[in-house]
Amino acid sequence: MKVTRDNQEEAHIMVLAELTGSASAIGYGLAAIGPGIGVGIIFASYIQSTARQPESARITQQWVWIGFAVVEALALFGIAFGFVFSSNTPG
């Protein structure tokens, strides 16, 4: 098979598409580290505050769940926007 300029251009386009898809997955994987750390900090702070002042556990528990929901929502927005703004859309 003879290598022509058209074949080379098709090969470059295919490699670029594969790299774009891989970069998107790697980017979201790295972006998911932030919410994971955030959730850890939220629950660690709750455990520390409850250990220091056990009678405040019921008061602070609702704020823990609100903080957890906000941090997890950011992770879900990240994956949703990754799909919305991906460059692999047909057309």
C-alpha positions in Angstrom: 0.0 0.0 0.0 1.4 3.3 -1.1 1.4 6.1 1.6 -0.1 9.3 0.2 -0.7 12.7 1.7 -4.4 11.9 2.1 -3.6 8.7 4.1 -1.2 10.7 6.3 -3.9 13.4 7.0 -6.5 10.7 7.9 -4.0 9.1 10.2 -3.2 12.4 11.9 -6.9 13.2 12.4 -7.6 9.7 13.9 -4.7 10.1 16.3 -5.9 13.6 17.3 -9.4 12.3 18.0 -8.0 9.5 20.2 -5.8 12.0 22.1 -8.7 14.4 22.6 -10.8 11.6 24.1 -8.0 10.4 26.3 -7.3 14.0 27.5 -10.9 14.5 28.4 -10.9 11.3 30.6 -7.6 12.2 32.2 -8.8 15.8 32.8 -12.0 14.7 34.5 -10.1 12.1 36.6 -7.8 14.9 37.8 -10.8 17.2 38.4 -12.4 14.5 40.6 -9.5 14.7 43.0 -10.7 18.1 44.3 -14.2 17.0 45.4 -12.7 13.8 46.9 -10.4 16.0 49.1 -13.2 18.3 49.9 -15.5 15.5 51.2 -12.6 14.2 53.3 -12.0 17.6 54.8 -15.7 18.1 55.5 -16.1 14.9 57.4 -12.8 15.1 59.2 -13.8 18.6 60.5 -17.2 17.2 61.6 -15.5 14.3 63.4 -13.1 16.7 65.1 -15.8 19.1 66.2 -17.9 16.3 67.5 -15.0 14.8 69.5 -14.2 18.2 71.1 -17.8 19.1 71.8 -20.2 16.1 71.6 -23.3 18.0 72.5 -23.0 20.0 69.2 -23.2 16.9 67.0 -26.9 17.3 66.2 -26.5 21.0 65.4 -23.6 20.6 63.0 -24.7 17.4 61.3 -27.1 19.2 59.0 -24.3 21.5 57.8 -22.1 18.5 57.1 -24.7 17.1 54.7 -25.3 20.4 53.0 -21.5 20.8 52.5 -21.2 17.3 51.2 -24.1 17.8 48.7 -22.5 21.0 47.4 -19.1 19.5 46.9 -20.6 16.4 45.2 -22.7 18.7 42.9 -19.5 20.3 41.7 -18.1 16.9 40.7 -21.3 16.1 38.8 -21.3 19.5 37.1 -17.7 18.7 36.0 -18.6 15.5 34.3 -21.8 16.9 32.8 -19.9 19.9 31.4 -17.3 17.6 30.1 -19.9 15.8 28.0 -21.6 19.1 26.9 -18.5 20.8 25.8 -16.6 17.9 24.3 -15.2 18.4 20.9 -16.3 15.0 19.7 -19.8 16.0 18.9 -21.1 14.8 15.5 -22.0 17.4 12.9 
